[in-house]
Amino acid sequence: MPPMPPMPSTPMSPIPSLANIQSPRLTLLPYTLDLITMTMRDKAEVARALAVHVPEEWPGADYEEILPLVAMNLETDPSRCAWDRIIVHRGDATAIGGIGCKAPPDAEGRVEIGYSIVSSYRGHGYASEAAQALVAWLFAQPAVRRIAAECFEENVASARVLEKLGMRRMGRADTSEGRLLSWELRQDEREAP
């Protein structure tokens, strides 16, 4: 399958580019306000708009729950869509997850990433591949100098993804949901790809 065409840039987003992010098996598409609105209304609209298969379990219950907040943030600042992506498996043109930043970089150049892969595509390295592509793209953005992440201690697969990125475990905190591990990768500590 040929690479998907890039999403058009808008004059309202001076940074960063809304171009698709490519990896060997995946395309990371900007999750625009239009696509989020379609997701909340009817996922079949997303499938038609992107010409991809959208599994029933996509984008995941946790993310689906916060979509109204994400939409509200995008209404205020449309350029934020560059920081959130839909993960599309190019081999079978299927939306298999999401990845992105909880917010644009702060004043210290820090972003916090999160990701999710639908259960039927887990265990094949897609989260690691998408995260590696996103991290490379993030560090190419002038405003980004540090990337952070969190995962629960019992989520061994997610911790392994963060380790593969070269992230260092920075700490842990006990929460009502379990022990939360915090991770960080600084641009000046990153090994060249």
Contacts in CASP RR format, 6 or more apart in sequence:
PFRMAT RR
TARGET T0000
AUTHOR 0000-0000-0000
METHOD contacts of the structure
MODEL  1
MPPMPPMPSTPMSPIPSLANIQSPRLTLLPYTLDLITMTMRDKAEVARAL
AVHVPEEWPGADYEEILPLVAMNLETDPSRCAWDRIIVHRGDATAIGGIG
CKAPPDAEGRVEIGYSIVSSYRGHGYASEAAQALVAWLFAQPAVRRIAAE
CFEENVASARVLEKLGMRRMGRADTSEGRLLSWELRQDEREAP
1 90 0 8 1.000
1 91 0 8 1.000
1 93 0 8 1.000
3 20 0 8 1.000
3 22 0 8 1.000
3 27 0 8 1.000
3 90 0 8 1.000
4 20 0 8 1.000
4 27 0 8 1.000
4 29 0 8 1.000
4 50 0 8 1.000
4 88 0 8 1.000
4 90 0 8 1.000
5 20 0 8 1.000
6 18 0 8 1.000
6 19 0 8 1.000
6 20 0 8 1.000
7 18 0 8 1.000
7 19 0 8 1.000
7 20 0 8 1.000
7 29 0 8 1.000
7 30 0 8 1.000
7 32 0 8 1.000
8 18 0 8 1.000
9 17 0 8 1.000
9 18 0 8 1.000
9 19 0 8 1.000
10 18 0 8 1.000
10 78 0 8 1.000
10 79 0 8 1.000
12 78 0 8 1.000
12 79 0 8 1.000
13 78 0 8 1.000
13 79 0 8 1.000
13 81 0 8 1.000
13 82 0 8 1.000
14 79 0 8 1.000
15 79 0 8 1.000
15 82 0 8 1.000
15 141 0 8 1.000
15 142 0 8 1.000
15 143 0 8 1.000
16 82 0 8 1.000
16 83 0 8 1.000
16 137 0 8 1.000
16 141 0 8 1.000
16 143 0 8 1.000
17 82 0 8 1.000
18 30 0 8 1.000
18 81 0 8 1.000
18 82 0 8 1.000
20 27 0 8 1.000
20 28 0 8 1.000
20 29 0 8 1.000
20 30 0 8 1.000
21 27 0 8 1.000
21 28 0 8 1.000
21 85 0 8 1.000
21 133 0 8 1.000
21 134 0 8 1.000
21 137 0 8 1.000
22 28 0 8 1.000
22 133 0 8 1.000
23 129 0 8 1.000
23 130 0 8 1.000
23 132 0 8 1.000
23 133 0 8 1.000
24 129 0 8 1.000
25 89 0 8 1.000
25 90 0 8 1.000
25 91 0 8 1.000
25 126 0 8 1.000
25 129 0 8 1.000
26 87 0 8 1.000
26 88 0 8 1.000
26 89 0 8 1.000
26 90 0 8 1.000
26 96 0 8 1.000
26 126 0 8 1.000
26 129 0 8 1.000
26 130 0 8 1.000
26 133 0 8 1.000
27 87 0 8 1.000
27 88 0 8 1.000
27 90 0 8 1.000
28 85 0 8 1.000
28 86 0 8 1.000
28 87 0 8 1.000
28 88 0 8 1.000
28 99 0 8 1.000
28 130 0 8 1.000
28 133 0 8 1.000
28 134 0 8 1.000
28 137 0 8 1.000
29 35 0 8 1.000
29 50 0 8 1.000
29 85 0 8 1.000
29 86 0 8 1.000
29 88 0 8 1.000
30 81 0 8 1.000
30 82 0 8 1.000
30 84 0 8 1.000
30 85 0 8 1.000
30 86 0 8 1.000
31 70 0 8 1.000
31 81 0 8 1.000
31 84 0 8 1.000
31 85 0 8 1.000
31 86 0 8 1.000
31 98 0 8 1.000
32 74 0 8 1.000
32 78 0 8 1.000
32 81 0 8 1.000
33 71 0 8 1.000
33 74 0 8 1.000
33 75 0 8 1.000
33 78 0 8 1.000
33 81 0 8 1.000
34 49 0 8 1.000
35 46 0 8 1.000
35 49 0 8 1.000
35 50 0 8 1.000
35 86 0 8 1.000
36 67 0 8 1.000
36 70 0 8 1.000
36 71 0 8 1.000
36 74 0 8 1.000
37 71 0 8 1.000
38 45 0 8 1.000
38 46 0 8 1.000
38 49 0 8 1.000
39 46 0 8 1.000
39 59 0 8 1.000
39 64 0 8 1.000
39 67 0 8 1.000
40 64 0 8 1.000
40 67 0 8 1.000
40 68 0 8 1.000
40 71 0 8 1.000
43 54 0 8 1.000
43 56 0 8 1.000
43 58 0 8 1.000
44 54 0 8 1.000
46 52 0 8 1.000
46 54 0 8 1.000
46 95 0 8 1.000
47 53 0 8 1.000
47 54 0 8 1.000
47 95 0 8 1.000
50 86 0 8 1.000
50 88 0 8 1.000
50 95 0 8 1.000
51 93 0 8 1.000
52 88 0 8 1.000
52 93 0 8 1.000
52 94 0 8 1.000
52 95 0 8 1.000
53 92 0 8 1.000
53 93 0 8 1.000
53 94 0 8 1.000
53 95 0 8 1.000
54 94 0 8 1.000
54 95 0 8 1.000
55 94 0 8 1.000
55 95 0 8 1.000
55 96 0 8 1.000
55 118 0 8 1.000
55 120 0 8 1.000
57 118 0 8 1.000
57 119 0 8 1.000
57 120 0 8 1.000
58 95 0 8 1.000
58 96 0 8 1.000
58 97 0 8 1.000
58 118 0 8 1.000
59 67 0 8 1.000
59 86 0 8 1.000
59 95 0 8 1.000
59 97 0 8 1.000
59 98 0 8 1.000
59 116 0 8 1.000
60 97 0 8 1.000
60 116 0 8 1.000
60 118 0 8 1.000
62 116 0 8 1.000
63 98 0 8 1.000
63 116 0 8 1.000
70 84 0 8 1.000
73 80 0 8 1.000
74 80 0 8 1.000
74 81 0 8 1.000
79 104 0 8 1.000
80 103 0 8 1.000
80 104 0 8 1.000
83 100 0 8 1.000
83 101 0 8 1.000
83 103 0 8 1.000
83 104 0 8 1.000
83 111 0 8 1.000
84 98 0 8 1.000
84 99 0 8 1.000
84 100 0 8 1.000
84 101 0 8 1.000
85 98 0 8 1.000
85 99 0 8 1.000
85 100 0 8 1.000
85 130 0 8 1.000
85 134 0 8 1.000
86 95 0 8 1.000
86 97 0 8 1.000
86 98 0 8 1.000
87 95 0 8 1.000
87 96 0 8 1.000
87 97 0 8 1.000
87 98 0 8 1.000
87 99 0 8 1.000
87 115 0 8 1.000
87 117 0 8 1.000
87 126 0 8 1.000
87 130 0 8 1.000
88 94 0 8 1.000
88 95 0 8 1.000
88 96 0 8 1.000
89 96 0 8 1.000
89 121 0 8 1.000
89 126 0 8 1.000
94 121 0 8 1.000
96 117 0 8 1.000
96 118 0 8 1.000
96 121 0 8 1.000
96 126 0 8 1.000
97 115 0 8 1.000
97 116 0 8 1.000
97 117 0 8 1.000
97 118 0 8 1.000
97 121 0 8 1.000
97 130 0 8 1.000
98 115 0 8 1.000
98 116 0 8 1.000
98 117 0 8 1.000
98 130 0 8 1.000
99 113 0 8 1.000
99 114 0 8 1.000
99 115 0 8 1.000
99 116 0 8 1.000
99 127 0 8 1.000
99 130 0 8 1.000
99 131 0 8 1.000
99 134 0 8 1.000
100 113 0 8 1.000
100 114 0 8 1.000
100 115 0 8 1.000
100 134 0 8 1.000
101 111 0 8 1.000
101 112 0 8 1.000
101 113 0 8 1.000
101 114 0 8 1.000
101 138 0 8 1.000
102 111 0 8 1.000
102 112 0 8 1.000
102 113 0 8 1.000
102 114 0 8 1.000
103 111 0 8 1.000
103 112 0 8 1.000
104 111 0 8 1.000
104 143 0 8 1.000
105 111 0 8 1.000
105 141 0 8 1.000
105 143 0 8 1.000
105 144 0 8 1.000
105 145 0 8 1.000
108 145 0 8 1.000
108 146 0 8 1.000
109 143 0 8 1.000
109 144 0 8 1.000
109 145 0 8 1.000
109 146 0 8 1.000
110 145 0 8 1.000
110 146 0 8 1.000
110 147 0 8 1.000
110 148 0 8 1.000
111 138 0 8 1.000
111 144 0 8 1.000
111 146 0 8 1.000
111 147 0 8 1.000
111 148 0 8 1.000
112 147 0 8 1.000
112 148 0 8 1.000
112 149 0 8 1.000
112 150 0 8 1.000
113 131 0 8 1.000
113 134 0 8 1.000
113 135 0 8 1.000
113 138 0 8 1.000
113 147 0 8 1.000
113 148 0 8 1.000
113 149 0 8 1.000
114 149 0 8 1.000
115 127 0 8 1.000
115 130 0 8 1.000
115 131 0 8 1.000
115 134 0 8 1.000
115 161 0 8 1.000
117 126 0 8 1.000
117 127 0 8 1.000
117 130 0 8 1.000
122 157 0 8 1.000
123 157 0 8 1.000
127 157 0 8 1.000
127 158 0 8 1.000
127 161 0 8 1.000
128 160 0 8 1.000
128 161 0 8 1.000
128 164 0 8 1.000
128 165 0 8 1.000
131 161 0 8 1.000
131 162 0 8 1.000
131 164 0 8 1.000
131 165 0 8 1.000
132 164 0 8 1.000
132 165 0 8 1.000
132 193 0 8 1.000
135 147 0 8 1.000
135 165 0 8 1.000
135 185 0 8 1.000
135 190 0 8 1.000
136 193 0 8 1.000
138 144 0 8 1.000
138 147 0 8 1.000
139 147 0 8 1.000
139 187 0 8 1.000
139 190 0 8 1.000
144 187 0 8 1.000
145 186 0 8 1.000
145 187 0 8 1.000
145 188 0 8 1.000
146 184 0 8 1.000
146 185 0 8 1.000
146 186 0 8 1.000
146 187 0 8 1.000
147 165 0 8 1.000
147 167 0 8 1.000
147 184 0 8 1.000
147 185 0 8 1.000
148 170 0 8 1.000
148 182 0 8 1.000
148 183 0 8 1.000
148 184 0 8 1.000
148 185 0 8 1.000
149 162 0 8 1.000
149 167 0 8 1.000
149 182 0 8 1.000
149 183 0 8 1.000
149 184 0 8 1.000
150 180 0 8 1.000
150 181 0 8 1.000
150 182 0 8 1.000
150 183 0 8 1.000
151 158 0 8 1.000
151 159 0 8 1.000
151 162 0 8 1.000
151 180 0 8 1.000
151 181 0 8 1.000
151 183 0 8 1.000
152 158 0 8 1.000
152 177 0 8 1.000
152 178 0 8 1.000
152 179 0 8 1.000
152 180 0 8 1.000
152 181 0 8 1.000
153 159 0 8 1.000
153 172 0 8 1.000
153 178 0 8 1.000
153 179 0 8 1.000
153 180 0 8 1.000
153 181 0 8 1.000
154 178 0 8 1.000
154 179 0 8 1.000
159 181 0 8 1.000
162 183 0 8 1.000
165 185 0 8 1.000
166 185 0 8 1.000
166 190 0 8 1.000
166 191 0 8 1.000
167 183 0 8 1.000
167 184 0 8 1.000
167 185 0 8 1.000
168 183 0 8 1.000
168 184 0 8 1.000
168 185 0 8 1.000
168 189 0 8 1.000
169 181 0 8 1.000
169 182 0 8 1.000
169 183 0 8 1.000
170 182 0 8 1.000
170 183 0 8 1.000
170 184 0 8 1.000
171 181 0 8 1.000
171 182 0 8 1.000
172 179 0 8 1.000
172 180 0 8 1.000
172 181 0 8 1.000
172 182 0 8 1.000
173 179 0 8 1.000
173 180 0 8 1.000
173 182 0 8 1.000
174 180 0 8 1.000
END
